[in-house]
Amino acid sequence: MERFFKLKELGTNVRTEIMAGLTTFMTMAYILAVNPNTLSAFGSGATGGEWYPIFLATALAAGIFTIAMGIFVNFPVALAPGMGLNAYFASVILSSSATGKPITFEIALTAVFISGIIFILLTVTKVRQMLLTAVPDSLKHAITVGIGLFITIIGLKNSGLLTVGVEALNDIPKGKFTDVAFFETVFHMGSLESPSVQLALIGLALIAILMVLRVKGAILFGILGTTLIGILLGADYVPTTINTGTTPWIPDLTQLQFMNFDWEGVFRAGIISIVATFTFVELFDTFGTLVGTANRAGIMKNKVEGEKRVGKAMMVDAIAVSGGAMLGTSTTTAYIESSAGIAEGGRSGLTAVSTGVLFLAALFLAPVVSLIPGSATAAALIVVGLLMMQSVKEIDFQDYAIAIPSFLTIVFMPFTYNIANGISFGIVSYVVLAAAANLLGKGKHKIHWLMWVLAVLVIARYAFIGSQG
């Protein structure tokens, strides 16, 4: 084992690596509850997904591809269905339609699978690696911040702390529009008398306190504590009837919805922009995570070797996207929470293998995970948004050619309820403003040729598909 994972060469040992793997698992195990709750939020009807099959897919995808990352790349990074993209998958895609017909769970999974194939092609052709230098660092951090705010809004809505209403305007414009009803979307505070809102607030407070006390696995322990409090209070909204198989503690893999695709529906639904969104977000999110964790693990000290390992990690990540969709879950991607295990001394793939084995072992815990209410996972979403917001300090707000695109990236994601909009406006505005600054001698901003290509593609997307496509 020491020879296979080069432990001595990396300055680590078996015990340290296993403990680092356990730490990584504890910090990201919340996804076992959050992902099934998020993707099944629309119920098990025509457009929704079933809780237990999604739980199986989540644990299997995290376990299989995290182990693959450890064995084939010797990289201490874990993978699981990504936060942000799962919220986008459930709350935006499953409630949207390009042809008047709802986009089903099967169609959305097919879109994820297609985006994974695109990732593989982009990785083989080294385009993903090019993004490491093409996209300005501030814009990368802005994407992370914007997704964090997007996740926070999802958490606030799911908890009931935030409600979205449509109200008629009092002053209807006169003239030719007098027969037209005008409305505006209004955000309201949810009812604090609601038991589910109260439980969400308890969960938020509990997770926050644990984080202040620097307890490892604060989010996971906060979710479990909130669930226990809900049960003790006799909360009737804590789920108790989820079907986890004939023998509850033994994984019922027959319920796994393997290759649950709808190819005919994909072409009928016209989801080019949805595939583009998955592709864009995963491209930016993954290389930021991989490079960040590689730096923390000291892998990038040798730049040539470090970039080679990051390139291999990108290939595993790309395969995981399509592989996760085949198992029945949204985009599977590298997790920034892996940095917790790295902080504990994890330096090799043995850390990832240890984490992956624990995810596979979690398949036997479905009866426990199924008791976790939406209020508890909603509180976790809000806190995850906070963690992603920390990247805002890395943005250069003194340089307006960078600050304005970063700001537009951040605000367009939550306020238009669309991650792709934020990335699109950020890319186009950066190219335009940086080019203008360079032309007028007000700055020396490097604009990679790939950024010009992306800007043209974004403009073409809105011109030919539209803002709702």
Contacts in CASP RR format, 6 or more apart in sequence:
PFRMAT RR
TARGET T0000
AUTHOR 0000-0000-0000
METHOD contacts of the structure
MODEL  1
MERFFKLKELGTNVRTEIMAGLTTFMTMAYILAVNPNTLSAFGSGATGGE
WYPIFLATALAAGIFTIAMGIFVNFPVALAPGMGLNAYFASVILSSSATG
KPITFEIALTAVFISGIIFILLTVTKVRQMLLTAVPDSLKHAITVGIGLF
ITIIGLKNSGLLTVGVEALNDIPKGKFTDVAFFETVFHMGSLESPSVQLA
LIGLALIAILMVLRVKGAILFGILGTTLIGILLGADYVPTTINTGTTPWI
PDLTQLQFMNFDWEGVFRAGIISIVATFTFVELFDTFGTLVGTANRAGIM
KNKVEGEKRVGKAMMVDAIAVSGGAMLGTSTTTAYIESSAGIAEGGRSGL
TAVSTGVLFLAALFLAPVVSLIPGSATAAALIVVGLLMMQSVKEIDFQDY
AIAIPSFLTIVFMPFTYNIANGISFGIVSYVVLAAAANLLGKGKHKIHWL
MWVLAVLVIARYAFIGSQG
1 7 0 8 1.000
1 14 0 8 1.000
1 350 0 8 1.000
2 8 0 8 1.000
2 13 0 8 1.000
2 14 0 8 1.000
5 17 0 8 1.000
5 74 0 8 1.000
5 348 0 8 1.000
5 349 0 8 1.000
5 350 0 8 1.000
6 74 0 8 1.000
6 348 0 8 1.000
7 13 0 8 1.000
7 14 0 8 1.000
7 17 0 8 1.000
7 347 0 8 1.000
7 348 0 8 1.000
7 350 0 8 1.000
10 347 0 8 1.000
10 348 0 8 1.000
11 347 0 8 1.000
12 345 0 8 1.000
12 346 0 8 1.000
12 347 0 8 1.000
12 348 0 8 1.000
14 350 0 8 1.000
16 344 0 8 1.000
16 345 0 8 1.000
16 346 0 8 1.000
17 76 0 8 1.000
17 345 0 8 1.000
17 346 0 8 1.000
17 347 0 8 1.000
17 348 0 8 1.000
17 349 0 8 1.000
17 350 0 8 1.000
17 351 0 8 1.000
17 354 0 8 1.000
18 350 0 8 1.000
18 351 0 8 1.000
18 354 0 8 1.000
19 344 0 8 1.000
20 76 0 8 1.000
20 341 0 8 1.000
20 342 0 8 1.000
20 344 0 8 1.000
20 345 0 8 1.000
20 346 0 8 1.000
20 351 0 8 1.000
20 354 0 8 1.000
21 76 0 8 1.000
21 78 0 8 1.000
21 341 0 8 1.000
21 344 0 8 1.000
21 346 0 8 1.000
21 351 0 8 1.000
21 352 0 8 1.000
21 354 0 8 1.000
21 355 0 8 1.000
21 358 0 8 1.000
22 354 0 8 1.000
22 355 0 8 1.000
22 358 0 8 1.000
23 216 0 8 1.000
23 340 0 8 1.000
23 341 0 8 1.000
23 343 0 8 1.000
23 344 0 8 1.000
24 76 0 8 1.000
24 78 0 8 1.000
24 335 0 8 1.000
24 337 0 8 1.000
24 338 0 8 1.000
24 340 0 8 1.000
24 341 0 8 1.000
24 351 0 8 1.000
24 352 0 8 1.000
24 354 0 8 1.000
24 355 0 8 1.000
25 78 0 8 1.000
25 354 0 8 1.000
25 355 0 8 1.000
25 356 0 8 1.000
25 358 0 8 1.000
25 359 0 8 1.000
26 216 0 8 1.000
26 217 0 8 1.000
26 220 0 8 1.000
26 340 0 8 1.000
27 216 0 8 1.000
27 217 0 8 1.000
27 219 0 8 1.000
27 220 0 8 1.000
27 337 0 8 1.000
27 340 0 8 1.000
27 341 0 8 1.000
28 78 0 8 1.000
28 80 0 8 1.000
28 335 0 8 1.000
28 337 0 8 1.000
28 338 0 8 1.000
28 355 0 8 1.000
29 217 0 8 1.000
29 220 0 8 1.000
29 358 0 8 1.000
29 359 0 8 1.000
29 362 0 8 1.000
30 219 0 8 1.000
30 220 0 8 1.000
30 223 0 8 1.000
30 377 0 8 1.000
30 380 0 8 1.000
31 58 0 8 1.000
31 62 0 8 1.000
31 80 0 8 1.000
31 81 0 8 1.000
31 82 0 8 1.000
31 83 0 8 1.000
32 55 0 8 1.000
32 58 0 8 1.000
32 59 0 8 1.000
32 62 0 8 1.000
32 359 0 8 1.000
32 362 0 8 1.000
32 365 0 8 1.000
32 369 0 8 1.000
33 223 0 8 1.000
33 369 0 8 1.000
33 372 0 8 1.000
33 376 0 8 1.000
33 377 0 8 1.000
33 380 0 8 1.000
34 83 0 8 1.000
34 86 0 8 1.000
34 223 0 8 1.000
34 377 0 8 1.000
34 380 0 8 1.000
34 381 0 8 1.000
35 54 0 8 1.000
35 55 0 8 1.000
35 58 0 8 1.000
35 80 0 8 1.000
35 81 0 8 1.000
35 82 0 8 1.000
35 86 0 8 1.000
35 329 0 8 1.000
35 330 0 8 1.000
36 51 0 8 1.000
36 52 0 8 1.000
36 54 0 8 1.000
36 55 0 8 1.000
36 58 0 8 1.000
36 369 0 8 1.000
37 51 0 8 1.000
37 372 0 8 1.000
37 374 0 8 1.000
37 377 0 8 1.000
38 86 0 8 1.000
38 87 0 8 1.000
38 89 0 8 1.000
38 90 0 8 1.000
38 154 0 8 1.000
38 158 0 8 1.000
38 377 0 8 1.000
38 381 0 8 1.000
39 48 0 8 1.000
39 49 0 8 1.000
39 54 0 8 1.000
39 86 0 8 1.000
39 89 0 8 1.000
39 90 0 8 1.000
39 105 0 8 1.000
39 329 0 8 1.000
39 330 0 8 1.000
40 48 0 8 1.000
40 49 0 8 1.000
40 50 0 8 1.000
40 51 0 8 1.000
40 54 0 8 1.000
41 90 0 8 1.000
41 91 0 8 1.000
41 158 0 8 1.000
42 48 0 8 1.000
42 49 0 8 1.000
42 90 0 8 1.000
42 94 0 8 1.000
42 95 0 8 1.000
43 49 0 8 1.000
44 50 0 8 1.000
46 102 0 8 1.000
46 104 0 8 1.000
47 94 0 8 1.000
47 95 0 8 1.000
47 102 0 8 1.000
47 103 0 8 1.000
47 104 0 8 1.000
47 105 0 8 1.000
48 94 0 8 1.000
48 104 0 8 1.000
48 105 0 8 1.000
49 105 0 8 1.000
50 255 0 8 1.000
50 257 0 8 1.000
51 239 0 8 1.000
51 242 0 8 1.000
51 370 0 8 1.000
52 242 0 8 1.000
52 243 0 8 1.000
52 244 0 8 1.000
52 245 0 8 1.000
52 252 0 8 1.000
52 255 0 8 1.000
52 366 0 8 1.000
52 370 0 8 1.000
53 255 0 8 1.000
53 256 0 8 1.000
53 257 0 8 1.000
53 328 0 8 1.000
54 328 0 8 1.000
54 329 0 8 1.000
55 366 0 8 1.000
55 369 0 8 1.000
55 370 0 8 1.000
56 251 0 8 1.000
56 252 0 8 1.000
56 253 0 8 1.000
56 255 0 8 1.000
56 256 0 8 1.000
56 327 0 8 1.000
56 363 0 8 1.000
56 366 0 8 1.000
57 81 0 8 1.000
57 256 0 8 1.000
57 257 0 8 1.000
57 324 0 8 1.000
57 327 0 8 1.000
57 328 0 8 1.000
57 329 0 8 1.000
58 80 0 8 1.000
58 81 0 8 1.000
58 329 0 8 1.000
59 359 0 8 1.000
59 360 0 8 1.000
59 362 0 8 1.000
59 363 0 8 1.000
60 256 0 8 1.000
60 327 0 8 1.000
60 360 0 8 1.000
60 363 0 8 1.000
61 79 0 8 1.000
61 80 0 8 1.000
61 81 0 8 1.000
61 320 0 8 1.000
61 323 0 8 1.000
61 324 0 8 1.000
61 327 0 8 1.000
61 328 0 8 1.000
61 329 0 8 1.000
61 332 0 8 1.000
62 78 0 8 1.000
62 79 0 8 1.000
62 80 0 8 1.000
62 81 0 8 1.000
62 332 0 8 1.000
62 356 0 8 1.000
62 359 0 8 1.000
63 355 0 8 1.000
63 356 0 8 1.000
63 357 0 8 1.000
63 359 0 8 1.000
63 360 0 8 1.000
64 356 0 8 1.000
64 360 0 8 1.000
65 79 0 8 1.000
65 316 0 8 1.000
65 319 0 8 1.000
65 320 0 8 1.000
65 323 0 8 1.000
65 324 0 8 1.000
65 332 0 8 1.000
66 77 0 8 1.000
66 78 0 8 1.000
66 79 0 8 1.000
66 80 0 8 1.000
66 352 0 8 1.000
66 353 0 8 1.000
66 355 0 8 1.000
66 356 0 8 1.000
66 359 0 8 1.000
67 352 0 8 1.000
67 353 0 8 1.000
67 356 0 8 1.000
67 357 0 8 1.000
68 316 0 8 1.000
68 319 0 8 1.000
68 320 0 8 1.000
69 75 0 8 1.000
69 77 0 8 1.000
69 78 0 8 1.000
69 79 0 8 1.000
69 313 0 8 1.000
69 316 0 8 1.000
69 317 0 8 1.000
69 334 0 8 1.000
69 349 0 8 1.000
69 352 0 8 1.000
70 76 0 8 1.000
70 348 0 8 1.000
70 349 0 8 1.000
70 350 0 8 1.000
70 351 0 8 1.000
70 352 0 8 1.000
70 353 0 8 1.000
71 349 0 8 1.000
71 353 0 8 1.000
72 312 0 8 1.000
72 316 0 8 1.000
73 309 0 8 1.000
73 312 0 8 1.000
73 313 0 8 1.000
73 316 0 8 1.000
73 349 0 8 1.000
74 309 0 8 1.000
74 348 0 8 1.000
74 349 0 8 1.000
75 294 0 8 1.000
75 299 0 8 1.000
75 309 0 8 1.000
75 312 0 8 1.000
75 313 0 8 1.000
75 349 0 8 1.000
75 352 0 8 1.000
76 293 0 8 1.000
76 297 0 8 1.000
76 338 0 8 1.000
76 341 0 8 1.000
76 342 0 8 1.000
76 346 0 8 1.000
76 347 0 8 1.000
76 348 0 8 1.000
76 349 0 8 1.000
76 350 0 8 1.000
76 351 0 8 1.000
76 352 0 8 1.000
77 289 0 8 1.000
77 290 0 8 1.000
77 293 0 8 1.000
77 313 0 8 1.000
77 334 0 8 1.000
77 335 0 8 1.000
77 338 0 8 1.000
77 352 0 8 1.000
78 334 0 8 1.000
78 335 0 8 1.000
78 337 0 8 1.000
78 338 0 8 1.000
78 352 0 8 1.000
78 355 0 8 1.000
78 356 0 8 1.000
79 316 0 8 1.000
79 317 0 8 1.000
79 320 0 8 1.000
79 332 0 8 1.000
79 333 0 8 1.000
79 334 0 8 1.000
79 335 0 8 1.000
80 332 0 8 1.000
80 333 0 8 1.000
80 335 0 8 1.000
80 359 0 8 1.000
81 324 0 8 1.000
81 329 0 8 1.000
81 330 0 8 1.000
81 331 0 8 1.000
81 332 0 8 1.000
81 333 0 8 1.000
82 330 0 8 1.000
82 331 0 8 1.000
82 332 0 8 1.000
82 333 0 8 1.000
82 335 0 8 1.000
83 147 0 8 1.000
83 151 0 8 1.000
83 381 0 8 1.000
83 384 0 8 1.000
84 147 0 8 1.000
84 148 0 8 1.000
84 150 0 8 1.000
84 151 0 8 1.000
84 154 0 8 1.000
84 281 0 8 1.000
84 419 0 8 1.000
85 278 0 8 1.000
85 281 0 8 1.000
85 282 0 8 1.000
85 285 0 8 1.000
85 330 0 8 1.000
85 331 0 8 1.000
85 333 0 8 1.000
85 419 0 8 1.000
86 329 0 8 1.000
86 330 0 8 1.000
86 331 0 8 1.000
87 150 0 8 1.000
87 151 0 8 1.000
87 154 0 8 1.000
87 381 0 8 1.000
88 150 0 8 1.000
88 277 0 8 1.000
88 281 0 8 1.000
88 418 0 8 1.000
88 419 0 8 1.000
89 108 0 8 1.000
89 112 0 8 1.000
89 330 0 8 1.000
89 331 0 8 1.000
90 330 0 8 1.000
91 154 0 8 1.000
91 157 0 8 1.000
91 417 0 8 1.000
92 417 0 8 1.000
92 418 0 8 1.000
93 103 0 8 1.000
93 108 0 8 1.000
93 111 0 8 1.000
93 271 0 8 1.000
93 274 0 8 1.000
94 102 0 8 1.000
94 103 0 8 1.000
94 104 0 8 1.000
94 105 0 8 1.000
94 108 0 8 1.000
95 102 0 8 1.000
96 103 0 8 1.000
96 468 0 8 1.000
97 103 0 8 1.000
97 269 0 8 1.000
98 269 0 8 1.000
98 270 0 8 1.000
98 271 0 8 1.000
98 468 0 8 1.000
98 469 0 8 1.000
99 268 0 8 1.000
99 269 0 8 1.000
99 270 0 8 1.000
101 268 0 8 1.000
101 269 0 8 1.000
103 269 0 8 1.000
103 271 0 8 1.000
103 274 0 8 1.000
104 262 0 8 1.000
104 265 0 8 1.000
105 260 0 8 1.000
106 260 0 8 1.000
106 261 0 8 1.000
106 262 0 8 1.000
106 265 0 8 1.000
107 262 0 8 1.000
107 265 0 8 1.000
107 266 0 8 1.000
107 269 0 8 1.000
107 271 0 8 1.000
108 274 0 8 1.000
108 330 0 8 1.000
109 260 0 8 1.000
109 261 0 8 1.000
109 262 0 8 1.000
109 325 0 8 1.000
109 328 0 8 1.000
109 330 0 8 1.000
110 261 0 8 1.000
110 262 0 8 1.000
110 263 0 8 1.000
110 265 0 8 1.000
110 266 0 8 1.000
110 325 0 8 1.000
111 266 0 8 1.000
111 271 0 8 1.000
111 274 0 8 1.000
111 275 0 8 1.000
111 278 0 8 1.000
112 278 0 8 1.000
112 321 0 8 1.000
112 322 0 8 1.000
112 324 0 8 1.000
112 325 0 8 1.000
112 330 0 8 1.000
112 331 0 8 1.000
113 261 0 8 1.000
113 321 0 8 1.000
113 322 0 8 1.000
113 323 0 8 1.000
113 325 0 8 1.000
113 326 0 8 1.000
114 266 0 8 1.000
114 275 0 8 1.000
115 275 0 8 1.000
115 278 0 8 1.000
115 279 0 8 1.000
115 282 0 8 1.000
115 321 0 8 1.000
115 331 0 8 1.000
116 278 0 8 1.000
116 279 0 8 1.000
116 282 0 8 1.000
116 318 0 8 1.000
116 319 0 8 1.000
116 321 0 8 1.000
116 322 0 8 1.000
116 325 0 8 1.000
117 322 0 8 1.000
118 275 0 8 1.000
118 279 0 8 1.000
119 128 0 8 1.000
119 279 0 8 1.000
119 282 0 8 1.000
119 283 0 8 1.000
119 317 0 8 1.000
119 318 0 8 1.000
119 321 0 8 1.000
119 322 0 8 1.000
120 315 0 8 1.000
120 318 0 8 1.000
120 319 0 8 1.000
120 322 0 8 1.000
122 128 0 8 1.000
122 283 0 8 1.000
122 318 0 8 1.000
123 129 0 8 1.000
123 311 0 8 1.000
123 314 0 8 1.000
123 315 0 8 1.000
123 318 0 8 1.000
124 315 0 8 1.000
127 450 0 8 1.000
128 283 0 8 1.000
128 286 0 8 1.000
128 287 0 8 1.000
128 311 0 8 1.000
128 314 0 8 1.000
128 318 0 8 1.000
129 287 0 8 1.000
129 307 0 8 1.000
129 310 0 8 1.000
129 311 0 8 1.000
129 314 0 8 1.000
130 448 0 8 1.000
130 450 0 8 1.000
131 283 0 8 1.000
131 284 0 8 1.000
131 287 0 8 1.000
131 450 0 8 1.000
132 287 0 8 1.000
132 291 0 8 1.000
132 307 0 8 1.000
132 310 0 8 1.000
133 448 0 8 1.000
134 448 0 8 1.000
134 449 0 8 1.000
134 450 0 8 1.000
134 451 0 8 1.000
135 284 0 8 1.000
135 448 0 8 1.000
135 451 0 8 1.000
136 402 0 8 1.000
136 430 0 8 1.000
136 445 0 8 1.000
137 394 0 8 1.000
138 394 0 8 1.000
138 395 0 8 1.000
138 396 0 8 1.000
138 402 0 8 1.000
138 403 0 8 1.000
138 406 0 8 1.000
139 402 0 8 1.000
139 405 0 8 1.000
139 406 0 8 1.000
139 409 0 8 1.000
139 426 0 8 1.000
139 427 0 8 1.000
139 430 0 8 1.000
140 284 0 8 1.000
140 288 0 8 1.000
141 391 0 8 1.000
141 392 0 8 1.000
141 394 0 8 1.000
141 395 0 8 1.000
141 406 0 8 1.000
142 391 0 8 1.000
142 392 0 8 1.000
142 395 0 8 1.000
142 405 0 8 1.000
142 406 0 8 1.000
142 407 0 8 1.000
142 409 0 8 1.000
142 410 0 8 1.000
142 426 0 8 1.000
143 281 0 8 1.000
143 284 0 8 1.000
143 285 0 8 1.000
143 409 0 8 1.000
143 422 0 8 1.000
143 423 0 8 1.000
144 285 0 8 1.000
144 288 0 8 1.000
144 388 0 8 1.000
144 391 0 8 1.000
145 388 0 8 1.000
145 389 0 8 1.000
145 391 0 8 1.000
145 392 0 8 1.000
145 395 0 8 1.000
145 409 0 8 1.000
145 410 0 8 1.000
146 388 0 8 1.000
146 409 0 8 1.000
146 410 0 8 1.000
146 411 0 8 1.000
146 413 0 8 1.000
146 414 0 8 1.000
146 419 0 8 1.000
146 422 0 8 1.000
147 281 0 8 1.000
147 285 0 8 1.000
147 388 0 8 1.000
147 413 0 8 1.000
147 419 0 8 1.000
148 384 0 8 1.000
148 385 0 8 1.000
148 388 0 8 1.000
148 389 0 8 1.000
149 385 0 8 1.000
149 389 0 8 1.000
149 410 0 8 1.000
149 413 0 8 1.000
149 414 0 8 1.000
150 413 0 8 1.000
150 414 0 8 1.000
150 417 0 8 1.000
150 419 0 8 1.000
151 381 0 8 1.000
151 382 0 8 1.000
151 384 0 8 1.000
151 385 0 8 1.000
151 388 0 8 1.000
152 381 0 8 1.000
152 382 0 8 1.000
152 385 0 8 1.000
152 386 0 8 1.000
152 414 0 8 1.000
153 162 0 8 1.000
153 414 0 8 1.000
153 417 0 8 1.000
154 381 0 8 1.000
155 161 0 8 1.000
155 162 0 8 1.000
155 378 0 8 1.000
155 379 0 8 1.000
155 381 0 8 1.000
155 382 0 8 1.000
156 162 0 8 1.000
156 378 0 8 1.000
156 382 0 8 1.000
157 163 0 8 1.000
157 164 0 8 1.000
158 374 0 8 1.000
158 377 0 8 1.000
158 378 0 8 1.000
158 381 0 8 1.000
159 196 0 8 1.000
159 197 0 8 1.000
159 200 0 8 1.000
159 374 0 8 1.000
159 375 0 8 1.000
159 378 0 8 1.000
159 379 0 8 1.000
159 382 0 8 1.000
160 190 0 8 1.000
160 191 0 8 1.000
160 194 0 8 1.000
160 196 0 8 1.000
160 197 0 8 1.000
160 200 0 8 1.000
160 378 0 8 1.000
161 189 0 8 1.000
161 190 0 8 1.000
161 197 0 8 1.000
161 200 0 8 1.000
161 201 0 8 1.000
162 187 0 8 1.000
162 188 0 8 1.000
162 189 0 8 1.000
162 190 0 8 1.000
163 187 0 8 1.000
163 188 0 8 1.000
163 189 0 8 1.000
163 190 0 8 1.000
164 185 0 8 1.000
164 186 0 8 1.000
164 187 0 8 1.000
164 188 0 8 1.000
165 185 0 8 1.000
165 186 0 8 1.000
165 187 0 8 1.000
165 188 0 8 1.000
166 183 0 8 1.000
166 184 0 8 1.000
166 185 0 8 1.000
166 186 0 8 1.000
167 183 0 8 1.000
167 184 0 8 1.000
167 186 0 8 1.000
168 181 0 8 1.000
168 182 0 8 1.000
168 183 0 8 1.000
169 182 0 8 1.000
169 183 0 8 1.000
169 184 0 8 1.000
172 178 0 8 1.000
172 180 0 8 1.000
172 181 0 8 1.000
172 182 0 8 1.000
173 182 0 8 1.000
190 197 0 8 1.000
191 197 0 8 1.000
192 198 0 8 1.000
192 201 0 8 1.000
195 233 0 8 1.000
195 235 0 8 1.000
195 237 0 8 1.000
196 235 0 8 1.000
196 237 0 8 1.000
196 373 0 8 1.000
196 374 0 8 1.000
196 375 0 8 1.000
197 375 0 8 1.000
199 226 0 8 1.000
199 229 0 8 1.000
199 230 0 8 1.000
199 233 0 8 1.000
199 235 0 8 1.000
199 373 0 8 1.000
199 375 0 8 1.000
199 376 0 8 1.000
200 375 0 8 1.000
200 376 0 8 1.000
200 378 0 8 1.000
200 379 0 8 1.000
201 379 0 8 1.000
202 226 0 8 1.000
202 229 0 8 1.000
203 222 0 8 1.000
203 223 0 8 1.000
203 225 0 8 1.000
203 226 0 8 1.000
203 229 0 8 1.000
203 375 0 8 1.000
203 376 0 8 1.000
203 379 0 8 1.000
204 379 0 8 1.000
204 382 0 8 1.000
204 383 0 8 1.000
206 222 0 8 1.000
206 225 0 8 1.000
206 226 0 8 1.000
206 229 0 8 1.000
206 379 0 8 1.000
207 218 0 8 1.000
207 219 0 8 1.000
207 222 0 8 1.000
207 223 0 8 1.000
207 379 0 8 1.000
207 380 0 8 1.000
207 383 0 8 1.000
208 383 0 8 1.000
210 217 0 8 1.000
210 218 0 8 1.000
210 221 0 8 1.000
210 222 0 8 1.000
211 218 0 8 1.000
211 219 0 8 1.000
211 383 0 8 1.000
215 221 0 8 1.000
216 340 0 8 1.000
217 340 0 8 1.000
219 380 0 8 1.000
219 383 0 8 1.000
219 384 0 8 1.000
222 376 0 8 1.000
222 379 0 8 1.000
222 380 0 8 1.000
223 372 0 8 1.000
223 376 0 8 1.000
223 377 0 8 1.000
223 379 0 8 1.000
223 380 0 8 1.000
224 372 0 8 1.000
225 376 0 8 1.000
226 373 0 8 1.000
226 375 0 8 1.000
226 376 0 8 1.000
226 379 0 8 1.000
227 238 0 8 1.000
227 371 0 8 1.000
227 372 0 8 1.000
227 373 0 8 1.000
227 376 0 8 1.000
230 238 0 8 1.000
230 373 0 8 1.000
231 238 0 8 1.000
231 371 0 8 1.000
235 373 0 8 1.000
237 373 0 8 1.000
237 374 0 8 1.000
237 375 0 8 1.000
238 371 0 8 1.000
238 373 0 8 1.000
239 370 0 8 1.000
239 371 0 8 1.000
239 372 0 8 1.000
239 373 0 8 1.000
240 371 0 8 1.000
242 370 0 8 1.000
243 255 0 8 1.000
244 252 0 8 1.000
244 366 0 8 1.000
244 367 0 8 1.000
244 370 0 8 1.000
245 252 0 8 1.000
245 255 0 8 1.000
246 252 0 8 1.000
248 366 0 8 1.000
248 367 0 8 1.000
249 364 0 8 1.000
249 366 0 8 1.000
249 367 0 8 1.000
250 364 0 8 1.000
251 363 0 8 1.000
251 364 0 8 1.000
251 366 0 8 1.000
256 327 0 8 1.000
256 328 0 8 1.000
257 328 0 8 1.000
258 326 0 8 1.000
258 327 0 8 1.000
258 328 0 8 1.000
259 326 0 8 1.000
260 328 0 8 1.000
261 325 0 8 1.000
270 469 0 8 1.000
272 465 0 8 1.000
272 469 0 8 1.000
273 420 0 8 1.000
273 461 0 8 1.000
273 465 0 8 1.000
273 466 0 8 1.000
273 469 0 8 1.000
276 420 0 8 1.000
276 461 0 8 1.000
277 418 0 8 1.000
277 419 0 8 1.000
277 420 0 8 1.000
278 321 0 8 1.000
278 331 0 8 1.000
280 419 0 8 1.000
280 420 0 8 1.000
280 423 0 8 1.000
280 424 0 8 1.000
281 419 0 8 1.000
281 420 0 8 1.000
281 423 0 8 1.000
282 321 0 8 1.000
282 331 0 8 1.000
282 333 0 8 1.000
284 423 0 8 1.000
285 333 0 8 1.000
286 314 0 8 1.000
286 317 0 8 1.000
286 333 0 8 1.000
286 334 0 8 1.000
287 310 0 8 1.000
287 314 0 8 1.000
289 333 0 8 1.000
289 334 0 8 1.000
289 335 0 8 1.000
289 336 0 8 1.000
289 338 0 8 1.000
290 310 0 8 1.000
290 313 0 8 1.000
290 314 0 8 1.000
290 317 0 8 1.000
290 334 0 8 1.000
291 300 0 8 1.000
291 310 0 8 1.000
292 336 0 8 1.000
292 339 0 8 1.000
293 334 0 8 1.000
293 336 0 8 1.000
293 338 0 8 1.000
293 339 0 8 1.000
293 342 0 8 1.000
294 300 0 8 1.000
294 306 0 8 1.000
294 309 0 8 1.000
294 310 0 8 1.000
294 313 0 8 1.000
296 339 0 8 1.000
296 342 0 8 1.000
296 343 0 8 1.000
297 342 0 8 1.000
297 346 0 8 1.000
297 347 0 8 1.000
298 347 0 8 1.000
299 305 0 8 1.000
299 306 0 8 1.000
299 309 0 8 1.000
299 310 0 8 1.000
300 306 0 8 1.000
300 307 0 8 1.000
300 310 0 8 1.000
313 334 0 8 1.000
317 333 0 8 1.000
317 334 0 8 1.000
320 332 0 8 1.000
320 333 0 8 1.000
321 331 0 8 1.000
321 332 0 8 1.000
321 333 0 8 1.000
323 332 0 8 1.000
324 331 0 8 1.000
324 332 0 8 1.000
325 331 0 8 1.000
336 387 0 8 1.000
338 352 0 8 1.000
338 355 0 8 1.000
341 351 0 8 1.000
342 351 0 8 1.000
345 351 0 8 1.000
362 369 0 8 1.000
392 410 0 8 1.000
395 402 0 8 1.000
395 403 0 8 1.000
395 406 0 8 1.000
396 402 0 8 1.000
396 403 0 8 1.000
397 403 0 8 1.000
397 406 0 8 1.000
400 433 0 8 1.000
401 430 0 8 1.000
401 433 0 8 1.000
401 434 0 8 1.000
401 436 0 8 1.000
401 437 0 8 1.000
401 442 0 8 1.000
401 443 0 8 1.000
401 445 0 8 1.000
402 430 0 8 1.000
402 434 0 8 1.000
402 445 0 8 1.000
404 429 0 8 1.000
404 433 0 8 1.000
405 425 0 8 1.000
405 426 0 8 1.000
405 427 0 8 1.000
405 429 0 8 1.000
405 430 0 8 1.000
405 433 0 8 1.000
406 426 0 8 1.000
408 422 0 8 1.000
408 425 0 8 1.000
408 426 0 8 1.000
408 429 0 8 1.000
409 422 0 8 1.000
409 423 0 8 1.000
409 425 0 8 1.000
409 426 0 8 1.000
410 422 0 8 1.000
411 422 0 8 1.000
412 418 0 8 1.000
412 421 0 8 1.000
412 422 0 8 1.000
412 424 0 8 1.000
412 425 0 8 1.000
412 426 0 8 1.000
413 419 0 8 1.000
413 421 0 8 1.000
413 422 0 8 1.000
413 423 0 8 1.000
416 422 0 8 1.000
421 467 0 8 1.000
424 458 0 8 1.000
424 461 0 8 1.000
424 462 0 8 1.000
427 451 0 8 1.000
427 454 0 8 1.000
427 455 0 8 1.000
427 458 0 8 1.000
428 455 0 8 1.000
428 458 0 8 1.000
428 459 0 8 1.000
430 447 0 8 1.000
430 451 0 8 1.000
431 447 0 8 1.000
431 451 0 8 1.000
431 452 0 8 1.000
431 455 0 8 1.000
432 455 0 8 1.000
434 445 0 8 1.000
434 447 0 8 1.000
435 445 0 8 1.000
435 447 0 8 1.000
436 442 0 8 1.000
437 443 0 8 1.000
437 445 0 8 1.000
438 444 0 8 1.000
438 445 0 8 1.000
438 447 0 8 1.000
END
